[in-house]
Every structure is written in structure tokens, then in C-alpha cells.
Amino acid sequence: MKLDLKLYRGYVNDEELIVFGHLFQSWAPDKYSIEKKGLKHAYAILHKFRIKPLENYKINLKFRDLEVTTKTLEDGYFRFTIPYDEELEPGWHNYEVTCKFGQFGIVERGELLKPYPSKLGIISDIDDTFLISHSNNFFKKLYVMLSKNVNTRKVFDDVVRHYQELSQAGQESSKATNSFFYVSSSEWNLYDFIAEFAVLHDLPKAVIKLKKIKTGLRDFVATGRGNHDHKFIKIKDILSFYPHLEYVLLGDDSQHDPFLYERIIKTFPKNIRVVYIRQTGQKKKEKVVSVLRNMESMGTATCYFKKSDEAIQHSKEIGII
């Protein structure tokens, strides 16, 4: 049996290090290709939801002088949450994870982030926030996922410019950047697609946090749907891990982002500088306007925008960029 060891970008502060990933039975690598076209692309996407997780396998992490072993959970997921107070330069650092199976083994290398000194962190949704996905039209969303590969999917106009300016806001050199986190209700099955899409469009490099991995075609039909409480938990974990930052939250009105962000502000009343919500329909939604008004009453700036140049102008007006 071949192993497929998938690593995600981890992160570290002055006291703790977090690294996570999945282990599952491997298919031929070309079955997962996100650059195929037509029916071959659809077949590759569907294969991403037919994985076989491997439970209770030993996983070894090596980072500098640190070595720690854990085991995978029922869905193949593993997470290292480790005390770590060694001095570490800001930026991205490599780590190594090994899994042995009998006489064979697999070694993969991932990256983890030590944030540059800053006062700002950026947390963004993905679908219909920067990646055009048609989340409010179920059948169109599935059609786009199955018919368009990573090279033909689109971002909204000017969204890259906005994100790049947020990345550099307050920094004195181009090397230093503000920390970005992409948090979505898409499943871990789509991690490669999202990471590669961000690279292709020059979006800021980010820690990506997604929803529990799915293991069947029936799950694929429900991709991105269902309960969104996991996003609240993941965002709460980020704010708790880096509590001295002010945050920019970016989302859209196609699902639950405005109401989720309201909960975050109520829980962390001193940490949210501004909330940006993209308008995905022809008209603004009254419930969204109302919840944004409530956020402003708690001291958080908001912007409900149709085009990203409106959001850019708002960021300039409030002095972020």
C-alpha cells in the first residue's frame, strides 16, 4: 500500500507551534491533477472526494532540534500542538514530517509561519470573497468546480490589489508582510486547488484552514454547505493565538460570513478593526446591512461593497493602507 501524506502550512508564536495534515491511501498522482481539462478535470476533482483516510498511523515531526511523534485520528487528520519558545526569525520556515509503514516510509516537507512584527492580521473567506464560485447558486457552483480547472477559474477585479496592499500595510520593507489566513467552508480535499490558485493570482501567501475532509462522492455534492460553526472555531483560535493584533475580516453575503463575523466581534471586542463584505447579488441584503450597522455600533468599521475598488478606497479612508 502506498501512503499519501498531505501537509498544510503551520504557524508559531513565542510559546507554541502548530503543524497539521492528513494521511490517506495513495492513488496515482495524476488522478489528483488540478490542471487537467474537460472531463479529465471533473474526474480529478471527484477523485479528491474518494480518498481513504488512514487511522492510528505514527507521524513524526522534525523542526530544527525538535522531534515529536503522534498518531493520526479516525479521518487521517493529525495535529501537533507543541510548546515552543526557541528564538525564531520572522517569516516562513520549513519543517519535515515522516510516516513509516513496515519497511517503507514517506517524507514530506511543509512550511510554518512566524509572523513579522505588525499590528495587523488579515482573515479572509475564499469562495465569492476572492474566488468567483457562485455559492448562492448550488448547481452553477458544482458546474464551475467540475468544468473549470485552476487555470481558468477567476478572481474578482482589483481583489488582488486590495489584498497586496493590506499585506504591506504599515510595513517598512517589501520582505516583511502582515499575516494572512484563508478560512473557508470548503473541505481539506480542495487544499491543493486553493493554494495553487492563490499562487497563480499573486494573492498573499497564507495559512489556510478548511473544513473536515470528506471521503465520498455523496459528500462532494454537499461541498461548502452545512454548518459553518467550524469557521467560528478556527477564527477564534487564530485570534487567541495572536491576541495582540488587530484584524481585518473579509467575506461575502452569499452565506453566513456577516453573522459569523458579528459573533467574532462580540467575543473579541477589542481585536477587529474592520469587516469587509462583498455583495454577490444585484441588491444589498437588508439583514446584512442591519448586522453591519450593529458591528459599527460596537466600534468596528464596515464596508459592504460590490467592487473591490470600493473596498480599497474605504481602506484608505480609515487609514489602513
Secondary structure, DSSP 4 states (H G I P E B T S, - for coil): --EEEEE--EEE-SSEEEEEEEEEE---GGGG-SS--HHHHHHHHHHTTS-EE--S-EEEEEETTEEEEEE--TTSEEEEEEE------SEEEEEEEEEEETTEEEEEEEEEEEPPS-SEEEEE--BTTTB---TTSHHHHHHHHHH--TTT--B-TTHHHHHHHHHHTT-SSSS---EEEEEEEEEGGGHHHHHHHHHHTTPPPEEEEEEPP--SHHHHHTTT-S--HHHHHHHHHHHHHSTT-EEEEEEESSSSHHHHHHHHHHHSTTTEEEEEEE--SSS--HHHHHHHHHHHHTT-EEEEESSHHHHHHHHHHTT--
